[in-house]
Amino acid sequence: MINVNSRATQGDAHLIQTDEGNTILIDTGAVSYAERKFIPALKKKGIRKIDAVFITHPHYDHYGGMVPLLRSGIEIGAIYMDEIAPAWFQREWWGGKAEDIQAIVDTAQQKKVPIIAHAQWQEFKLSDKYRLRKIMCLRSFEPGDESDVGDMNDMSLVAVLMRNEQALILYAGDVNVKSGNKLKAENLLNFPCEILKFPHHGAESWGGEDAFEGVKPKIIFYPAPASIWNTPRCDRARKFGKKLGAQVYSNAEDGTVTFNFFQDGSMIVETNRVSPSKQ
């Protein structure tokens, strides 16, 4: 969980690397942090190639670093992303811009990087042992056609990192109330998982409490800035983690968080705590 948050700016960026040398990203944070924190963090790890980048949904704090990443010199194998009708951005003007998505499309074409819609894949194989499995990704092509989708957060990709048949990390995007209800109603999270990447930065509008409770995570990652995490907006999220007895890590308190899985089944968590004044 790369820390692409400041005290006031939220973002998601999650790097997955296997011991076979495969690398994928789930989200890229906001553009304001791409050059300053996100891309330097990748280069510090010696990353020269990313097999696939998955953009969970079209809000700036998830897609913003994509164009700078394409221009960074790091080789990108493919982008998995849904293009959204411009009318959604007119309605959710605060969350993103249609021209930002078009810039990703244009830059990817220039770099000859394919863009693949989420409807076109079910599993992405990282290696013989590891794969990313899609659980759900709702679509509503125009505002007003919203039986399952209340806003663009509800269009979030929900996916799980699998090691053989063991569920390791559940990535929940910014699942909101309607998408959370669908996860529960269709019993899509009927498996235990080691880690939950918590939806919606822990803010109070996250959805699917009953569904995520069934996953029984031992650890919960909250990609949250201090301006959200250290306020009543995250009270329900914190209580959820406490109720499950899970270990809790947030970017606001722990900086970048690295989770290491080993062949013998053991796990180690490393944090990079930073003072709020240095975020």
C-alpha positions in Angstrom: 0.0 0.0 0.0 2.0 2.9 -1.3 1.5 6.1 0.6 0.0 8.5 -2.0 -1.7 10.5 0.6 -1.0 13.9 2.1 -2.7 15.3 5.2 -5.5 16.6 2.9 -5.2 14.5 -0.3 -6.4 11.0 -0.6 -5.3 8.3 -3.0 -4.9 4.6 -3.6 -1.9 2.8 -5.1 -1.2 -0.9 -4.5 1.9 -2.7 -5.8 2.0 -6.5 -6.1 5.3 -8.3 -6.8 5.8 -12.1 -6.9 9.1 -13.9 -6.3 9.0 -15.0 -10.0 9.4 -11.3 -11.0 5.9 -10.4 -11.9 4.5 -7.0 -11.1 1.1 -5.4 -11.2 -0.5 -2.2 -9.8 -4.0 -1.5 -8.6 -4.6 2.2 -8.9 -2.1 5.0 -9.3 -3.1 7.8 -6.8 -3.7 11.4 -7.7 -1.7 13.3 -10.3 -0.5 15.7 -7.7 1.5 13.0 -6.0 2.6 11.0 -9.1 6.0 12.8 -9.7 6.7 13.5 -6.0 5.9 10.2 -4.3 4.3 7.5 -6.5 6.8 7.1 -9.3 9.9 7.7 -7.1 8.6 4.9 -4.8 8.4 2.5 -7.8 11.8 3.4 -9.1 13.3 3.1 -5.6 12.2 -0.5 -5.7 14.0 -1.0 -9.0 10.8 -1.5 -11.0 11.4 -1.2 -14.8 8.3 -3.1 -16.0 4.8 -3.5 -14.8 2.8 -6.3 -16.4 -0.6 -4.7 -15.8 -2.2 -1.7 -14.2 -5.7 -2.0 -12.9 -7.7 1.2 -12.5 -10.6 0.4 -10.2 -12.9 3.3 -11.2 -12.6 6.7 -12.8 -12.0 9.0 -9.9 -8.9 11.2 -9.9 -7.4 9.8 -6.7 -7.3 6.3 -8.4 -6.4 7.1 -12.0 -4.4 10.4 -11.6 -0.9 8.9 -11.8 -1.6 6.8 -14.9 -0.4 9.4 -17.5 2.8 10.3 -15.6 3.4 6.5 -15.1 3.1 6.0 -18.9 5.6 8.7 -19.5 8.0 7.6 -16.7 10.1 5.2 -18.7 8.7 2.2 -16.8 7.4 -0.3 -19.3 3.6 -1.0 -19.0 2.2 -4.3 -20.4 -1.5 -3.4 -20.3 -4.0 -1.1 -18.6 -7.3 -2.6 -17.3 -9.8 0.2 -17.1 -13.3 1.2 -18.0 -14.1 4.3 -20.0 -17.1 6.1 -18.7 -19.8 8.2 -20.4 -18.9 12.0 -20.2 -22.3 12.6 -18.5 -21.0 10.9 -15.4 -18.2 13.5 -15.1 -20.7 16.3 -15.5 -22.6 14.9 -12.6 -19.6 14.1 -10.4 -17.4 17.1 -11.4 -15.6 16.8 -8.1 -14.3 13.3 -8.8 -12.7 13.4 -12.2 -12.8 14.7 -15.7 -13.6 13.1 -19.0 -10.6 14.7 -20.5 -8.3 13.0 -18.0 -9.6 9.6 -19.1 -9.1 10.6 -22.7 -5.5 11.6 -21.9 -4.9 8.1 -20.6 -6.4 6.6 -23.7 -4.3 8.9 -26.0 -1.0 8.4 -24.1 -1.5 4.7 -24.0 -2.1 4.6 -27.8 1.1 6.7 -28.3 3.0 4.2 -26.1 1.3 1.2 -27.8 -0.1 0.0 -24.4 -3.4 -1.8 -24.8 -6.4 -0.8 -22.7 -8.7 -3.7 -21.7 -12.2 -3.1 -20.3 -13.0 -4.9 -17.0 -15.8 -6.9 -18.7 -13.2 -8.5 -20.9 -11.3 -10.4 -18.2 -12.0 -12.7 -15.3 -8.6 -13.7 -14.0 -5.1 -12.2 -14.6 -2.3 -14.7 -14.1 0.8 -13.3 -12.5 2.6 -16.6 -12.2 2.0 -20.3 -11.7 1.0 -19.6 -8.1 -0.5 -16.1 -8.2 -3.5 -14.6 -10.0 -5.8 -11.7 -9.6 -9.5 -12.8 -9.7 -12.3 -10.4 -10.5 -15.2 -10.6 -8.1 -17.4 -7.8 -9.4 -17.3 -4.6 -11.5 -20.7 -2.9 -12.1 -21.3 -0.6 -15.0 -24.0 2.0 -15.7 -23.3 3.7 -19.1 -25.4 6.8 -18.5 -26.6 8.5 -15.3 -30.2 7.6 -14.7 -29.7 4.0 -15.6 -28.8 3.2 -12.0 -30.4 0.0 -10.7 -27.2 -1.2 -9.2 -25.0 1.9 -9.4 -25.6 5.0 -7.3 -22.4 6.8 -8.3 -19.0 6.1 -9.9 -17.7 4.6 -6.7 -20.2 1.8 -7.2 -18.5 1.0 -10.5 -15.3 -0.1 -8.5 -13.5 -3.2 -9.5 -13.5 -5.7 -6.6 -10.8 -8.3 -7.0 -8.9 -10.7 -4.9 -5.2 -11.8 -5.1 -5.0 -15.6 -5.0 -2.1 -17.8 -4.1 -3.2 -21.2 -5.6 -6.6 -21.5 -3.9 -5.9 -19.3 -0.9 -7.4 -15.8 -0.9 -4.6 -13.4 0.2 -5.8 -9.8 -0.3 -9.2 -8.4 -1.2 -9.1 -5.1 -3.1 -12.4 -3.3 -2.6 -11.9 -0.1 -4.6 -14.3 2.5 -3.3 -17.3 0.2 -2.9 -20.3 2.3 -1.9 -23.8 1.3 -0.5 -25.4 0.0 -3.7 -22.4 -2.1 -4.8 -21.9 -3.3 -1.2 -25.5 -4.4 -1.0 -25.0 -6.3 -4.3 -21.9 -8.1 -2.9 -24.0 -9.2 0.1 -27.1 -10.1 -1.8 -25.3 -12.3 -4.3 -23.0 -13.8 -1.7 -19.9 -12.9 -3.7 -17.6 -12.7 -0.7 -18.2 -16.2 0.7 -14.5 -16.9 1.4 -12.0 -16.0 4.1 -9.2 -13.7 3.2 -6.0 -12.7 4.9 -6.2 -9.0 4.2 -8.9 -6.5 3.2 -8.0 -3.3 1.4 -10.7 -1.2 2.9 -13.1 0.6 0.5 -13.6 4.4 0.2 -10.5 5.4 2.3 -12.5 4.4 5.4 -14.8 7.4 5.0 -18.4 7.0 6.3 -20.0 6.4 2.9 -18.4 3.0 2.4 -20.8 0.1 1.9 -21.0 -3.6 2.3 -20.3 -4.0 6.1 -22.1 -7.4 6.2 -20.4 -8.6 3.1 -16.9 -7.7 4.2 -17.5 -9.0 7.7 -17.9 -12.5 6.1 -14.4 -12.3 4.7 -13.0 -12.3 8.2 -9.7 -10.5 7.4 -6.8 -10.7 9.8 -5.4 -7.4 8.6 -7.1 -4.3 7.2 -5.3 -1.7 5.1 -6.9 1.8 5.1 -5.4 4.1 2.3 -6.5 7.2 4.2 -5.0 10.6 4.7 -4.9 12.2 8.2 -7.7 14.6 7.2 -10.1 11.6 7.0 -8.5 9.0 9.3 -8.2 11.2 12.3 -11.8 12.5 12.2 -15.2 11.1 13.0 -15.6 10.3 9.3 -13.7 7.1 9.9 -15.4 6.1 13.2 -17.5 3.4 11.6 -14.5 2.0 9.7 -12.4 1.9 12.8 -15.1 0.2 14.8 -15.5 -2.4 12.0 -11.8 -3.4 12.3 -12.0 -3.5 16.1 -15.2 -5.7 15.9 -13.3 -8.2 13.8 -10.2 -8.1 15.9 -8.1 -7.3 12.8 -4.7 -5.6 12.8 -5.2 -2.1 11.3 -2.8 -0.1 9.1 -3.4 3.3 7.6 -1.3 5.5 5.4 -2.0 8.3 7.8 -0.3 6.5 10.7 2.0 3.9 9.0 3.0 5.5 5.7 3.7 2.9 3.0 2.8 -0.6 4.2 4.5 -3.7 2.8 3.1 -7.2 3.4 5.4 -10.1 2.8 4.1 -13.6 2.2 6.6 -16.5 2.6 6.6 -20.1 1.3 6.1 -21.6 4.7 2.9 -19.6 5.3 4.4 -17.0 7.5 3.8 -13.2 7.0 5.7 -10.1 7.9 4.3 -6.5 7.8 6.7 -3.6 7.3 5.7 0.0 7.8 7.3 3.4 7.0 5.8 5.6 9.7 6.1 9.3 9.0 5.2 12.2 11.2 2.1 14.2 10.0 4.2 17.2 9.3 6.3 15.2 6.7 3.3 13.6 4.9 
